[in-house]
Structures are given as C-alpha cells and as structure tokens.
Amino acid sequence: MQARMPNPAMILPDAMKALYALNTSTEKHGVPPRTILLIQLRASQINGCSVCVDMHSRELRRAGETDERLFAVAAWRDAPYFTDAERAAMALTEALTRISDRPDAVPDDLWNEVTQHYDEKALAALILSIALINVWNRLNVATKQAAGEWLKSAEGKNWAAAR
C-alpha cells in the first residue's frame, strides 16, 4: 500500500506542534494513560485507521496490557475485562466518533454515566483526547497512510526510542 502523500501534519510542522501541544494539554488531568490508549484504539477501529490501530495496540502492549483486554476492545460491551470507568470512556468515544449515527449524539444517560467516573477536568481531557484521535484518524485515512510505515519515519523512530 502506498500513501497518497505524507501525513499533512508532517508537511506542516506547525500543525504537528499544535497536535502535540493539544495531546500534552490532556495529560495528567485524571484520565489514566491506559484509558486514553483504549479510547484511541477504539476510535481508530471505528474509523478504520490502520496506522493508529497498529500504533495504539503497540502502545497498550508496552504499557503491559493483557492480550484478553487488547483483543476485546472492539467488543468491550460484551467482555468482562474493563472497569466501569473504562466502559464509560469507550461509550463516550463511540458516541463522539459516530456523532451522526443518532439524533442525540451524547444522550443524557451516557453523559451522566461518564460524569460518575470523571470530574470536569478529566472529562475535558477525555473529550479533547477523543477529538484528537479522530483528527489523526482522518488525516491518516484521507492520505492512505499504511500501518507500520510510520515506524520507518523520523517521527516513528523517535517515538519507538522514547518508549
């Protein structure tokens, strides 16, 4: 598979800096790092972004995630491996990733469930993280980025070395 062009954020360095800055702003606000990785993987599965499915699966493995949980992310509703807070985060991820699938994208019952597990700062971080992974997914899907190819880039090598 050949990408149509490099990822647009790689072409426009200021865009990459802005995306990284947004990501950094969401860290350390009450959402566990593994939960962020789970929502990144789930949104990427929904959006069919092979680059992000590959990347976030690898990150979850490096973070010590079990095979049972990793393999069950796509079927989280029916798998016993996730906490109530993780389930709420994944439900919100699905709702915000599929906003046109229902008239009320984030119904009150879902919102109330999420707020049982996350305070306002954590909820802000969660929403921004969901929005950001959807941006990355759209950039990669539009330009047909191939899974694994990102590891060969300078950014990918830096990412691998940092982990």
Secondary structure, DSSP 8 states (H G I E B T S, - for coil): ---SSS-HHHHSHHHHHHHHHHHHHHTTSS--HHHHHHHHHHHHHHHT-HHHHHHHHHHHHHTT--HHHHHHGGGGGG-TTS-HHHHHHHHHHHHHHTGGGSSSSS-HHHHHHHHTT--HHHHHHHHHHHHHHHHHHHHHHHTT--TTGGGGSHHHHHHHHH-
